[in-house]
Amino acid sequence: MAEVLSQSQIDALLAAAQSGQMDLDAPAEEAVEKKYRKYDFYSPRKFTKDRIRMLNSIFENYTRVINSRLNALLHSTCEIEVDSVEEQRYHEFSNALRESDVLALVKTDHEEYQEETPILLHLDTTVLLTILDRMMGGEGDPDDAIDSEYNLTDLELKIYSDVIEDLVSVLGRSWENYMSINFEYVRTEVNPTLVQLIGFDETVVIVGLHIQFPNNVGGRLSICLPGVMLTNIFAEISKNTGRRSTGEDKSEEIFGSLRDSDLEIVAELARTKLLLSDIYHLNVGDVVDMKQSKDAPIFLNIGGRRWFDGRMGVHNKQKAVKIGETYIKV
């Protein structure tokens, strides 16, 4: 609803217009245009929003796992959260890399297939140097004198490889709710601009994890997931989900395994109450009055529950119970 002006406000506007303080011909203030991300019809999206949300959930679990591992490894308190999960072309990820950047290569290993296209991990230089400084006994404070094009030494590369290998070793845990898959650290590339690891136009999903240290040092761990690998993984997940949702009747198989189970069957003639003094003086040949006729039914208890009632009798010269009414329907 439009705002209703009071009489005093109307008088003030008329006075301003007559005095020339307000330009009536001035255009109205343009509304702020809402920006939308342009959709490239030449390169349509390969993965649905549900798949992207699934990856977001998977890596939220992963951040909780590696958060505790990094805190224990660095003896510091850091916070890790999922910053973004975006589908891109590989050249968008590759063009942002510099010659001094370090990439970690990770391969996937599944029981039915092995993916040749590697997963790529890139850690911002600031966070990388902070981790290395704490690993070598420092406080992890950033050094402003270090250039952003800093090249790691052989010792620093070895420490970096050990840290990444430890983080990769637990990556499979975050996928356990969907499928069983293993991830293995392969090697480190010190100049990724000279190596074409993935086709420039290939679809990838970039998962960004933001790492924040208490000394105001923060950065990003980027995980580049190849589209071919994700397609195979999602197909396997859909296949497993389809198997679980087919609704096959497994009752016969279940009962087949239960038929070999051992259960205790107790025939209960009757129940009565006796004083402890009476039980103490019982002897062989004494008769206990059950207050029940000889033709009264007896009950069969299986696994501690009453299943049947029946009649006492003899079968093949042995005492037996003839089942009558069923109390529990199978």
Backbone bond lengths (Angstrom), bond angles and torsions (degrees), N, CA, C in turn:
res aa  C-N    CA-C-N  psi(-1)  N-CA   C-N-CA  omega(-1)  CA-C   N-CA-C  phi
1 M - - - 1.466 - - 1.529 108.87 -
2 A 1.351 116.44 135.65 1.457 120.40 179.83 1.525 110.33 -67.50
3 E 1.337 115.48 150.36 1.462 119.80 -178.82 1.531 109.86 -72.53
4 V 1.317 119.07 134.16 1.461 124.81 179.17 1.520 108.78 -90.72
5 L 1.350 116.47 123.17 1.462 121.14 -178.01 1.516 110.12 -83.74
6 S 1.310 115.26 143.98 1.459 120.05 175.25 1.527 109.64 -79.13
7 Q 1.334 117.79 169.28 1.468 121.82 -179.08 1.518 111.23 -63.36
8 S 1.327 117.18 -38.86 1.464 120.28 179.64 1.527 111.13 -64.71
9 Q 1.353 117.39 -37.98 1.465 120.40 178.45 1.529 110.96 -67.43
10 I 1.346 116.35 -38.41 1.470 119.58 178.22 1.536 110.34 -64.11
11 D 1.336 116.91 -43.62 1.466 120.70 178.69 1.522 111.72 -61.66
12 A 1.335 116.49 -39.28 1.467 119.99 179.91 1.522 110.77 -66.35
13 L 1.325 118.60 -38.60 1.460 121.58 178.80 1.528 110.97 -67.13
14 L 1.330 117.31 -40.86 1.460 120.20 178.83 1.519 111.51 -65.85
15 A 1.332 115.94 -38.86 1.464 119.56 178.56 1.517 111.07 -65.83
16 A 1.335 117.61 -39.76 1.463 121.29 179.22 1.517 110.96 -66.59
17 A 1.327 116.88 -37.92 1.468 119.93 179.30 1.525 111.19 -67.97
18 Q 1.346 118.18 -39.96 1.463 121.61 -179.02 1.517 111.68 -69.97
19 S 1.334 116.71 -33.21 1.467 120.13 -178.87 1.516 112.60 -82.75
20 G 1.315 117.80 -8.05 1.462 121.12 179.78 1.506 114.70 83.88
21 Q 1.323 118.01 7.17 1.470 120.52 179.06 1.526 112.35 -74.27
22 M 1.335 116.70 -16.40 1.459 119.90 -179.21 1.511 108.85 -122.04
23 D 1.331 117.39 126.13 1.454 123.07 -179.71 1.516 108.97 -85.58
24 L 1.344 116.03 109.23 1.465 119.85 -177.94 1.514 112.54 -72.80
25 D 1.348 116.49 -22.02 1.456 119.94 -178.26 1.525 112.70 -87.17
26 A 1.333 115.92 -5.62 1.474 118.70 -179.11 1.514 109.77 -66.78
27 P 1.337 118.47 137.34 1.466 120.84 -179.48 1.519 111.01 -66.66
28 A 1.305 115.33 149.21 1.472 120.42 177.55 1.517 110.30 -65.54
29 E 1.311 114.39 151.38 1.466 120.08 -178.59 1.528 109.29 -62.35
30 E 1.305 114.63 126.43 1.455 119.99 -177.39 1.527 110.52 -69.14
31 A 1.307 113.75 138.04 1.471 118.81 177.70 1.525 110.24 -68.51
32 V 1.300 115.43 143.65 1.462 120.39 179.61 1.530 109.12 -67.34
33 E 1.321 115.40 122.79 1.461 119.96 -178.02 1.524 110.22 -77.10
34 K 1.311 114.66 129.37 1.462 119.63 178.51 1.509 109.29 -78.01
35 K 1.311 115.94 130.80 1.457 120.90 -176.88 1.514 110.71 -91.43
36 Y 1.306 114.82 136.14 1.459 122.11 176.77 1.519 108.97 -121.48
37 R 1.302 114.35 149.89 1.458 119.18 177.68 1.526 109.28 -75.89
38 K 1.321 115.84 130.07 1.459 120.60 -178.41 1.535 110.39 -70.89
39 Y 1.308 114.53 138.42 1.458 120.61 179.35 1.525 108.94 -98.56
40 D 1.309 116.28 127.17 1.458 122.13 -179.13 1.522 108.57 -91.01
41 F 1.349 116.17 106.26 1.457 119.87 -178.81 1.529 111.90 -73.25
42 Y 1.338 116.79 -18.30 1.460 119.02 176.81 1.527 111.41 -77.26
43 S 1.319 116.37 -21.59 1.466 121.50 178.12 1.523 108.81 -129.86
44 P 1.321 117.52 76.11 1.470 120.19 -176.57 1.521 111.84 -64.85
45 R 1.323 115.26 154.75 1.456 121.24 -179.98 1.533 110.32 -65.08
46 K 1.322 114.61 137.50 1.460 120.09 -176.87 1.518 112.19 -93.04
47 F 1.330 116.77 -27.07 1.452 121.06 -175.41 1.528 109.57 -119.19
48 T 1.316 115.27 138.17 1.456 121.07 -177.95 1.529 110.51 -75.25
49 K 1.337 114.50 168.70 1.457 119.26 178.28 1.523 111.47 -63.36
50 D 1.340 117.26 -31.84 1.466 119.85 178.52 1.523 110.79 -64.58
51 R 1.334 116.46 -39.09 1.476 119.79 178.08 1.526 110.80 -67.15
52 I 1.324 116.55 -39.63 1.469 119.79 178.62 1.524 110.29 -65.00
53 R 1.347 116.12 -40.72 1.468 118.96 177.50 1.524 110.92 -65.27
54 M 1.330 117.15 -35.09 1.464 119.85 176.74 1.523 110.67 -62.71
55 L 1.339 116.80 -44.48 1.459 120.06 177.92 1.524 111.02 -63.60
56 N 1.319 116.72 -38.34 1.463 120.14 177.73 1.527 110.77 -61.12
57 S 1.332 116.47 -42.48 1.464 120.44 178.13 1.522 111.60 -65.97
58 I 1.327 116.51 -40.63 1.469 120.77 179.86 1.522 110.76 -61.15
59 F 1.327 116.92 -45.30 1.462 119.21 -175.76 1.521 112.21 -81.47
60 E 1.317 118.59 -17.20 1.462 119.24 168.27 1.526 109.90 -66.07
61 N 1.325 116.67 -40.01 1.470 119.50 173.96 1.523 110.80 -63.72
62 Y 1.328 115.94 -38.41 1.468 120.24 -179.22 1.526 111.51 -65.13
63 T 1.340 117.16 -39.25 1.462 119.45 179.81 1.521 111.40 -62.85
64 R 1.337 116.89 -36.00 1.468 119.09 179.26 1.523 111.25 -66.53
65 V 1.333 116.10 -33.62 1.469 119.71 -179.32 1.522 110.78 -72.64
66 I 1.336 116.94 -50.43 1.468 119.21 -175.30 1.525 111.70 -75.27
67 N 1.329 117.41 -20.09 1.460 119.29 177.39 1.524 110.52 -61.59
68 S 1.319 116.46 -47.69 1.462 119.83 179.64 1.523 111.32 -68.00
69 R 1.335 117.58 -34.99 1.470 120.26 180.00 1.527 110.94 -68.20
70 L 1.334 117.42 -42.03 1.463 119.51 178.87 1.526 111.73 -67.32
71 N 1.326 116.37 -38.98 1.466 119.19 178.28 1.524 111.08 -61.26
72 A 1.340 116.24 -40.79 1.467 119.48 178.89 1.521 111.43 -71.84
73 L 1.332 116.53 -36.08 1.459 120.33 -177.08 1.526 112.09 -72.44
74 L 1.330 116.43 -39.66 1.468 120.65 -175.30 1.521 113.29 -97.18
75 H 1.354 116.50 -4.73 1.467 120.42 -176.26 1.528 110.51 53.32
76 S 1.318 114.70 45.20 1.450 121.44 -179.35 1.523 108.57 -146.29
77 T 1.307 115.64 167.62 1.462 121.06 178.51 1.519 108.70 -108.41
78 C 1.311 116.29 114.23 1.453 120.99 177.23 1.525 109.17 -124.65
79 E 1.302 115.92 157.51 1.454 122.17 179.18 1.520 109.05 -118.43
80 I 1.330 115.65 132.10 1.458 121.41 -179.06 1.522 108.13 -126.03
81 E 1.303 116.50 132.93 1.459 121.29 178.13 1.523 109.51 -145.54
82 V 1.330 115.32 156.78 1.460 120.88 178.05 1.523 108.25 -75.03
83 D 1.330 115.84 119.46 1.460 121.23 -178.30 1.524 111.56 -88.23
84 S 1.328 117.15 -41.82 1.457 120.45 -178.43 1.523 109.61 -163.84
85 V 1.332 115.39 153.98 1.466 123.07 172.27 1.522 105.96 -134.61
86 E 1.331 116.88 107.45 1.454 121.30 -172.66 1.521 111.09 -130.61
87 E 1.328 114.72 142.32 1.462 120.59 173.00 1.525 108.52 -89.41
88 Q 1.326 116.33 129.85 1.461 121.78 -178.04 1.527 109.45 -140.77
89 R 1.318 114.01 178.29 1.455 120.90 166.21 1.529 108.22 -94.05
90 Y 1.326 116.26 150.18 1.465 118.53 -173.36 1.523 111.88 -61.29
91 H 1.347 118.06 -32.47 1.464 118.70 -177.47 1.531 111.45 -64.26
92 E 1.351 117.86 -26.25 1.465 119.70 176.39 1.523 110.56 -66.49
93 F 1.316 116.84 -36.31 1.466 121.05 176.91 1.518 111.05 -76.13
94 S 1.327 116.76 -41.16 1.464 121.20 -176.32 1.524 112.05 -68.89
95 N 1.327 117.36 -37.40 1.465 119.70 -177.18 1.525 112.56 -66.40
96 A 1.325 116.97 -21.76 1.462 120.36 -179.99 1.523 112.47 -83.47
97 L 1.330 118.23 -6.59 1.461 121.13 -178.60 1.520 110.69 -85.19
98 R 1.343 115.82 151.26 1.453 122.27 177.07 1.515 109.80 -113.36
99 E 1.324 116.19 166.90 1.461 120.47 -177.73 1.527 112.16 -63.29
100 S 1.327 116.97 -29.94 1.462 120.52 -177.45 1.523 112.98 -84.86
101 D 1.337 117.75 -6.73 1.465 120.79 -178.65 1.521 110.94 -69.39
102 V 1.324 113.67 157.15 1.462 121.31 -179.76 1.523 108.19 -120.49
103 L 1.322 115.89 129.63 1.449 121.72 178.06 1.522 109.35 -114.43
104 A 1.322 115.44 136.73 1.460 120.96 173.88 1.517 108.43 -102.86
105 L 1.340 116.65 133.29 1.451 122.74 -179.34 1.518 109.46 -101.69
106 V 1.318 115.98 132.55 1.468 122.28 -177.93 1.524 108.09 -129.06
107 K 1.309 116.77 134.74 1.471 120.83 177.16 1.524 109.79 -108.39
108 T 1.323 115.24 153.42 1.457 121.80 178.19 1.511 109.46 -103.69
109 D 1.309 115.35 146.16 1.457 121.18 -178.97 1.512 108.22 -134.88
110 H 1.335 115.91 112.65 1.455 122.53 178.55 1.517 108.57 -117.12
111 E 1.330 115.79 155.06 1.455 119.86 -176.17 1.528 112.81 -64.48
112 E 1.338 118.12 -23.74 1.456 121.22 -178.03 1.525 113.13 -102.91
113 Y 1.310 118.66 -20.76 1.458 120.07 -179.55 1.517 109.16 -157.49
114 Q 1.329 115.40 160.78 1.452 122.82 173.80 1.523 108.30 -123.08
115 E 1.315 116.07 126.45 1.457 121.15 -176.93 1.520 109.39 -86.65
116 E 1.355 116.23 128.29 1.454 120.85 -178.49 1.528 111.71 -82.97
117 T 1.324 117.92 -34.39 1.461 120.46 179.90 1.519 109.23 -70.62
118 P 1.334 118.32 123.77 1.471 119.78 -173.06 1.528 112.47 -81.73
119 I 1.319 114.63 158.37 1.461 122.43 167.22 1.531 107.38 -85.65
120 L 1.324 116.98 140.63 1.460 121.62 -177.27 1.518 109.80 -113.60
121 L 1.335 115.86 134.99 1.457 121.85 177.09 1.520 108.88 -119.18
122 H 1.316 116.44 128.87 1.459 121.40 179.17 1.520 108.82 -127.75
123 L 1.323 116.08 129.55 1.458 122.76 -179.46 1.515 108.82 -114.99
124 D 1.345 116.05 130.84 1.465 120.00 178.68 1.522 110.78 -56.29
125 T 1.348 115.41 146.19 1.462 120.52 -175.72 1.519 112.04 -59.80
126 T 1.324 117.51 -40.37 1.470 120.44 -178.25 1.519 111.26 -61.50
127 V 1.324 116.83 -47.94 1.463 120.46 179.45 1.518 110.58 -67.30
128 L 1.321 116.56 -39.51 1.463 120.62 179.99 1.525 110.89 -60.02
129 L 1.341 117.63 -46.52 1.462 120.69 -179.16 1.528 111.38 -68.48
130 T 1.335 116.72 -33.03 1.468 119.45 176.29 1.521 111.14 -63.67
131 I 1.323 115.85 -43.79 1.472 120.26 178.98 1.527 110.43 -63.86
132 L 1.342 116.66 -44.85 1.460 120.15 -179.67 1.527 111.21 -63.92
133 D 1.323 117.24 -38.90 1.466 120.85 -179.87 1.527 110.75 -63.58
134 R 1.327 117.47 -42.69 1.462 120.12 179.06 1.523 110.90 -70.70
135 M 1.321 117.79 -34.21 1.467 120.14 177.63 1.522 111.66 -64.86
136 M 1.329 116.98 -28.05 1.466 120.72 -178.88 1.522 112.50 -100.83
137 G 1.354 116.96 17.40 1.460 120.60 171.88 1.500 115.60 97.94
138 G 1.337 118.66 2.92 1.451 120.73 -179.25 1.521 112.02 -84.93
139 E 1.333 114.55 -176.43 1.458 121.20 -179.83 1.524 112.52 -91.69
140 G 1.345 115.56 -8.87 1.459 118.83 179.71 1.507 114.18 80.63
141 D 1.340 117.88 13.64 1.460 120.70 179.55 1.531 109.47 -78.22
142 P 1.334 117.38 138.15 1.465 119.60 -179.39 1.526 111.82 -67.27
143 D 1.327 115.94 143.36 1.462 122.49 178.01 1.527 107.92 -104.52
144 D 1.327 116.11 112.84 1.465 119.97 -177.33 1.520 112.20 -66.11
145 A 1.341 117.43 -19.25 1.462 120.24 -178.19 1.530 112.33 -76.49
146 I 1.320 117.17 -15.62 1.466 120.54 -178.38 1.522 108.80 -81.07
147 D 1.320 115.26 128.74 1.460 121.04 -179.53 1.529 110.04 -74.68
148 S 1.345 115.28 151.23 1.460 119.60 177.64 1.522 111.90 -66.46
149 E 1.342 117.16 -18.24 1.464 121.57 177.80 1.527 111.54 -92.05
150 Y 1.322 116.97 23.57 1.460 122.09 -176.13 1.526 110.58 -63.36
151 N 1.342 115.80 133.82 1.455 122.43 177.73 1.522 109.63 -100.47
152 L 1.303 116.30 131.28 1.459 120.79 -177.71 1.520 111.16 -72.69
153 T 1.322 114.81 145.25 1.460 119.91 174.36 1.527 109.70 -79.18
154 D 1.335 115.91 172.01 1.467 120.18 -179.43 1.527 111.30 -63.23
155 L 1.337 116.96 -38.07 1.457 120.46 178.58 1.526 110.66 -65.50
156 E 1.328 116.05 -44.07 1.465 119.68 179.41 1.523 111.46 -65.29
157 L 1.322 116.75 -36.29 1.469 119.93 177.16 1.523 111.05 -64.50
158 K 1.328 116.73 -37.45 1.465 120.08 179.38 1.529 110.46 -67.08
159 I 1.326 117.16 -42.97 1.475 120.42 177.92 1.525 110.06 -64.81
160 Y 1.330 115.77 -42.61 1.464 119.76 178.67 1.528 111.12 -60.34
161 S 1.321 116.69 -42.13 1.467 120.39 -179.71 1.526 110.89 -63.76
162 D 1.326 117.18 -39.51 1.461 120.46 179.51 1.530 111.10 -65.55
163 V 1.344 116.90 -40.29 1.466 120.54 179.28 1.525 110.66 -64.88
164 I 1.330 116.84 -47.25 1.460 121.12 -179.54 1.517 110.95 -64.16
165 E 1.311 117.26 -40.23 1.466 120.28 179.01 1.525 111.01 -61.85
166 D 1.328 116.61 -37.43 1.468 120.02 177.60 1.525 111.15 -67.85
167 L 1.332 117.68 -39.04 1.463 120.55 179.53 1.525 111.67 -70.37
168 V 1.323 116.26 -35.31 1.469 120.19 -179.57 1.520 111.13 -71.53
169 S 1.319 117.11 -30.42 1.469 120.23 -175.70 1.519 113.16 -62.61
170 V 1.337 117.83 -22.10 1.470 121.03 -178.78 1.525 111.91 -106.11
171 L 1.330 117.29 7.56 1.463 119.85 -178.16 1.526 111.35 -66.01
172 G 1.332 116.95 -32.98 1.461 119.77 -178.70 1.519 113.76 -65.58
173 R 1.341 117.82 -23.56 1.466 120.23 -178.88 1.531 111.96 -62.61
174 S 1.324 116.59 -34.49 1.462 119.43 -177.13 1.526 112.37 -72.32
175 W 1.348 117.58 -13.03 1.466 121.50 179.58 1.521 111.99 -98.38
176 E 1.328 118.49 -1.41 1.457 120.94 -171.76 1.523 112.94 -62.95
177 N 1.328 118.33 -27.83 1.462 120.25 179.60 1.519 112.46 -69.97
178 Y 1.336 117.02 -16.01 1.460 120.70 -176.86 1.528 112.30 -114.53
179 M 1.326 117.39 -42.10 1.461 120.18 -178.71 1.525 108.45 -165.98
180 S 1.327 114.74 166.50 1.465 121.30 178.09 1.520 108.51 -97.20
181 I 1.317 116.39 116.78 1.458 121.57 -178.21 1.518 108.79 -147.34
182 N 1.323 116.06 142.36 1.461 122.18 -178.72 1.522 110.27 -111.46
183 F 1.313 115.87 146.48 1.453 122.54 177.51 1.533 107.87 -123.68
184 E 1.334 115.44 137.14 1.465 120.42 -175.58 1.521 110.16 -133.97
185 Y 1.327 115.67 130.05 1.464 121.17 177.03 1.531 109.44 -68.80
186 V 1.335 116.55 134.51 1.468 121.09 -176.20 1.522 111.04 -105.35
187 R 1.338 116.29 -64.35 1.474 119.98 -177.35 1.517 108.98 -162.72
188 T 1.332 114.94 -179.95 1.459 122.24 179.67 1.521 109.38 -120.32
189 E 1.328 116.67 134.10 1.462 122.51 175.17 1.523 108.36 -104.67
190 V 1.356 116.31 121.61 1.464 120.52 -175.92 1.517 112.80 -89.22
191 N 1.330 118.54 -15.37 1.459 121.43 176.36 1.520 108.45 -137.43
192 P 1.330 117.25 80.94 1.470 119.97 -173.19 1.524 113.72 -67.86
193 T 1.345 118.43 -16.14 1.456 119.91 -178.34 1.528 112.30 -70.94
194 L 1.333 116.58 -17.73 1.465 120.51 -179.06 1.527 112.59 -97.21
195 V 1.305 116.80 -3.15 1.466 120.93 -176.53 1.519 108.95 -121.65
196 Q 1.330 116.00 123.90 1.457 120.20 177.08 1.520 107.95 -95.63
197 L 1.319 115.19 96.32 1.454 120.65 -175.66 1.515 111.99 -84.77
198 I 1.345 116.87 -30.37 1.459 123.16 -179.75 1.521 107.79 -136.04
199 G 1.332 116.96 147.70 1.455 120.53 177.87 1.519 111.67 -58.36
200 F 1.342 116.88 138.31 1.458 120.61 -173.54 1.521 112.37 -60.94
201 D 1.320 117.83 -33.03 1.462 120.84 -178.37 1.521 112.87 -95.41
202 E 1.320 117.09 6.30 1.467 119.43 -178.86 1.526 109.85 -74.46
203 T 1.320 114.67 144.14 1.463 120.55 178.34 1.519 110.28 -75.26
204 V 1.315 116.19 133.97 1.461 122.56 176.33 1.520 108.27 -135.15
205 V 1.312 115.33 162.21 1.466 121.48 172.82 1.521 107.12 -117.60
206 I 1.318 116.22 122.69 1.460 122.26 -178.99 1.524 108.54 -99.13
207 V 1.311 115.76 118.46 1.459 121.99 176.31 1.526 107.65 -102.92
208 G 1.312 115.85 119.16 1.463 120.64 179.96 1.512 111.74 -103.52
209 L 1.332 116.66 121.92 1.462 122.55 176.78 1.524 108.40 -109.62
210 H 1.311 116.80 123.67 1.464 121.19 -179.99 1.525 109.00 -91.69
211 I 1.336 115.70 127.02 1.467 122.40 179.86 1.529 108.04 -112.65
212 Q 1.317 115.90 126.24 1.462 121.17 -178.28 1.525 109.98 -125.54
213 F 1.343 116.42 125.24 1.454 122.25 177.68 1.523 109.81 -99.95
214 P 1.337 117.73 158.65 1.466 119.99 -175.71 1.527 114.44 -66.76
215 N 1.346 118.49 -18.33 1.474 120.36 -179.50 1.530 111.31 -91.73
216 N 1.353 115.35 31.50 1.468 121.89 176.84 1.522 113.23 63.16
217 V 1.305 116.51 24.19 1.458 121.44 173.91 1.524 107.84 -100.71
218 G 1.307 115.77 125.16 1.459 119.82 -179.44 1.513 110.54 -141.83
219 G 1.291 115.44 159.86 1.456 120.47 -179.98 1.507 110.66 -172.18
220 R 1.305 115.37 -167.85 1.460 121.60 -170.68 1.519 110.86 -129.02
221 L 1.302 114.38 135.64 1.462 121.90 169.00 1.524 106.93 -105.45
222 S 1.331 116.25 112.84 1.459 121.47 -178.06 1.523 109.66 -100.34
223 I 1.317 115.49 131.38 1.465 121.98 179.31 1.516 107.21 -117.98
224 C 1.331 116.15 117.39 1.455 122.73 -177.72 1.529 108.56 -99.46
225 L 1.333 115.37 111.99 1.464 121.56 -178.44 1.523 109.12 -101.72
226 P 1.336 119.21 118.22 1.470 120.76 -179.30 1.523 111.55 -63.88
227 G 1.325 115.72 143.24 1.458 120.52 -179.09 1.513 112.84 -65.34
228 V 1.340 117.81 -34.53 1.466 120.80 179.44 1.518 110.54 -63.23
229 M 1.322 116.16 -43.42 1.458 120.43 178.88 1.524 110.73 -63.55
230 L 1.326 117.33 -44.39 1.456 120.33 -178.88 1.521 111.41 -65.82
231 T 1.321 117.13 -36.37 1.467 120.09 177.68 1.518 111.08 -60.66
232 N 1.331 116.36 -44.46 1.470 120.45 178.58 1.525 111.50 -65.54
233 I 1.326 116.12 -39.99 1.466 119.72 -179.30 1.526 110.87 -67.22
234 F 1.329 116.77 -45.02 1.464 119.74 179.96 1.528 111.45 -65.00
235 A 1.332 116.90 -35.11 1.466 119.88 177.07 1.528 110.64 -65.09
236 E 1.335 116.46 -39.52 1.466 120.05 178.49 1.523 111.06 -68.11
237 I 1.335 116.72 -38.98 1.462 120.08 178.31 1.524 110.45 -64.52
238 S 1.331 116.87 -42.74 1.469 120.54 179.07 1.523 110.83 -63.67
239 K 1.335 116.42 -38.02 1.460 120.02 179.44 1.517 111.10 -66.18
240 N 1.319 116.44 -42.72 1.466 119.36 178.37 1.520 111.48 -67.09
241 T 1.336 116.32 -37.36 1.459 119.66 177.89 1.517 110.82 -65.71
242 G 1.343 116.04 -38.72 1.457 119.83 177.79 1.508 112.48 -64.21
243 R 1.324 115.64 -36.51 1.465 118.64 177.89 1.513 111.57 -65.37
244 R 1.353 115.31 -38.64 1.459 118.20 -178.61 1.520 112.46 -73.13
245 S 1.347 116.56 -24.40 1.459 119.27 -175.06 1.526 113.68 -102.52
246 T 1.345 118.07 9.96 1.458 119.94 -178.50 1.506 111.76 -70.82
247 G 1.327 119.07 -22.01 1.453 121.91 177.13 1.518 113.31 71.89
248 E 1.326 117.92 30.27 1.451 119.78 178.59 1.526 110.35 -64.67
249 D 1.326 114.92 148.00 1.457 120.64 179.88 1.520 108.47 -82.39
250 K 1.308 116.39 105.36 1.462 121.85 -179.26 1.521 111.85 -99.28
251 S 1.324 116.72 11.51 1.467 119.36 -174.25 1.524 112.04 -61.91
252 E 1.331 116.62 -41.77 1.463 119.13 -178.25 1.523 111.03 -65.63
253 E 1.330 116.44 -39.55 1.462 120.37 178.04 1.520 110.89 -65.85
254 I 1.334 116.04 -39.97 1.465 119.68 179.97 1.520 110.80 -66.77
255 F 1.340 116.08 -46.16 1.458 118.58 179.54 1.524 111.57 -66.62
256 G 1.324 116.95 -29.49 1.456 119.34 176.67 1.517 112.61 -61.65
257 S 1.364 115.07 -39.06 1.464 118.49 177.87 1.520 111.75 -75.63
258 L 1.357 116.52 -28.16 1.465 119.55 -179.68 1.521 112.54 -77.77
259 R 1.326 116.89 -22.24 1.465 119.04 -177.21 1.525 112.35 -63.51
260 D 1.317 117.12 -25.65 1.468 120.53 -179.61 1.524 112.22 -89.83
261 S 1.334 117.82 5.56 1.462 120.62 -179.35 1.526 110.27 -79.66
262 D 1.323 115.06 148.07 1.472 121.55 179.19 1.524 109.25 -95.28
263 L 1.343 115.60 127.52 1.460 121.52 176.78 1.525 109.41 -130.62
264 E 1.294 116.07 142.95 1.463 121.56 179.11 1.534 109.89 -84.84
265 I 1.325 116.28 127.56 1.469 122.05 178.10 1.525 108.05 -111.42
266 V 1.319 116.17 125.74 1.464 122.28 -177.92 1.519 108.28 -121.14
267 A 1.338 116.06 124.66 1.468 121.42 174.49 1.517 108.18 -92.50
268 E 1.306 116.11 117.69 1.463 121.97 -176.65 1.532 108.92 -101.53
269 L 1.348 115.62 113.35 1.464 120.48 -179.51 1.518 110.69 -73.33
270 A 1.322 116.37 -51.79 1.461 121.06 -179.01 1.518 108.04 -171.43
271 R 1.325 115.91 175.38 1.451 121.45 179.12 1.521 109.07 -129.85
272 T 1.323 115.82 142.31 1.453 121.25 176.98 1.511 109.07 -148.97
273 K 1.321 116.55 169.15 1.459 122.56 179.43 1.508 109.40 -119.62
274 L 1.324 116.18 133.96 1.459 122.87 177.68 1.515 109.34 -128.56
275 L 1.328 114.03 150.11 1.456 119.17 173.17 1.520 109.58 -74.38
276 L 1.308 115.48 152.33 1.460 119.55 179.27 1.529 110.68 -61.94
277 S 1.327 117.10 -34.29 1.470 119.82 178.62 1.527 111.28 -65.87
278 D 1.361 117.31 -36.42 1.467 120.32 177.43 1.521 111.05 -66.28
279 I 1.323 116.27 -42.02 1.472 119.39 179.13 1.524 110.06 -64.22
280 Y 1.331 116.57 -36.62 1.472 120.76 -178.92 1.522 111.14 -63.51
281 H 1.345 117.65 -32.46 1.456 120.44 -176.34 1.520 113.31 -97.11
282 L 1.342 118.65 8.11 1.462 120.12 177.75 1.519 110.91 -68.12
283 N 1.333 115.66 142.19 1.463 121.78 177.54 1.521 109.06 -132.22
284 V 1.312 114.79 168.27 1.462 120.37 179.19 1.521 109.06 -63.70
285 G 1.342 115.49 130.18 1.449 120.48 -179.73 1.509 114.13 98.58
286 D 1.332 118.47 -11.42 1.459 121.10 177.60 1.533 109.68 -70.05
287 V 1.308 115.30 153.87 1.465 121.58 -178.83 1.524 108.32 -114.23
288 V 1.333 115.70 132.60 1.459 122.11 177.17 1.521 107.73 -105.08
289 D 1.296 117.00 124.12 1.459 122.01 -179.56 1.521 109.46 -77.44
290 M 1.337 117.19 114.02 1.459 122.59 179.66 1.521 112.16 -88.50
291 K 1.357 116.27 -6.19 1.460 120.99 179.05 1.530 111.09 55.68
292 Q 1.314 114.50 44.08 1.457 121.07 -179.28 1.515 108.26 -148.64
293 S 1.349 117.37 140.09 1.465 120.61 -178.44 1.517 110.52 -72.88
294 K 1.332 114.59 161.25 1.464 118.96 -177.95 1.526 112.20 -69.01
295 D 1.334 118.29 -20.95 1.469 121.53 -179.57 1.528 113.05 -93.29
296 A 1.325 117.04 1.82 1.462 120.08 179.81 1.537 109.92 -68.21
297 P 1.324 117.93 145.75 1.468 119.94 -178.73 1.525 111.90 -69.19
298 I 1.321 114.30 152.29 1.466 120.79 172.72 1.528 107.75 -108.16
299 F 1.321 116.53 164.98 1.466 120.21 -174.25 1.531 110.12 -118.67
300 L 1.336 115.04 142.98 1.463 121.69 176.47 1.537 108.48 -106.17
301 N 1.333 115.61 119.47 1.465 122.30 178.24 1.528 108.89 -105.46
302 I 1.328 116.98 124.51 1.467 122.63 -179.91 1.524 108.13 -118.43
303 G 1.321 114.89 122.41 1.455 119.38 -177.96 1.502 112.80 62.88
304 G 1.320 118.25 28.32 1.450 122.25 179.21 1.513 114.63 83.84
305 R 1.333 118.01 4.72 1.455 121.21 179.83 1.529 109.66 -122.18
306 R 1.333 116.60 145.56 1.467 121.07 -179.36 1.529 109.22 -77.64
307 W 1.348 114.77 119.70 1.460 120.12 -178.94 1.540 112.45 -107.69
308 F 1.355 116.05 -44.38 1.464 119.83 -173.50 1.528 110.38 -136.12
309 D 1.330 115.30 161.11 1.455 119.49 162.17 1.534 107.59 -120.31
310 G 1.345 116.53 165.03 1.465 119.52 -175.96 1.513 111.73 -166.55
311 R 1.322 113.65 -171.58 1.475 121.84 -179.83 1.509 109.77 -118.75
312 M 1.318 114.31 141.22 1.451 120.53 178.58 1.516 109.22 -77.78
313 G 1.344 117.94 138.56 1.449 121.19 178.96 1.515 111.50 -162.32
314 V 1.324 114.98 -161.21 1.466 121.47 -178.93 1.521 108.23 -129.73
315 H 1.359 115.29 135.42 1.458 121.31 176.70 1.520 108.67 -136.97
316 N 1.368 114.74 121.67 1.474 120.14 -176.07 1.528 111.56 53.16
317 K 1.350 114.06 45.41 1.454 122.02 177.45 1.529 113.23 63.17
318 Q 1.310 116.79 20.61 1.469 121.37 176.90 1.521 109.08 -127.20
319 K 1.295 115.28 147.94 1.452 119.89 178.51 1.525 109.63 -65.30
320 A 1.325 115.75 137.55 1.460 120.78 -176.94 1.512 109.65 -147.16
321 V 1.337 115.26 168.99 1.459 122.45 178.50 1.522 107.63 -125.34
322 K 1.304 115.83 125.70 1.453 121.62 175.72 1.528 108.23 -92.27
323 I 1.349 115.18 119.04 1.464 120.53 -174.40 1.516 110.08 -73.39
324 G 1.311 114.23 136.99 1.468 120.58 178.92 1.515 110.99 -113.05
325 E 1.319 116.93 -95.88 1.458 121.46 -175.74 1.526 111.38 -86.18
326 T 1.339 115.81 143.87 1.472 122.85 176.84 1.527 109.17 -100.81
327 Y 1.342 116.04 130.14 1.455 119.95 -179.01 1.523 112.38 -94.82
328 I 1.332 117.48 -31.36 1.455 121.44 -177.91 1.517 108.54 -115.67
329 K 1.316 117.24 125.02 1.458 122.07 179.66 1.536 109.15 -88.11
330 V 1.309 116.60 131.28 1.455 121.75 -179.07 1.525 108.30 -91.35
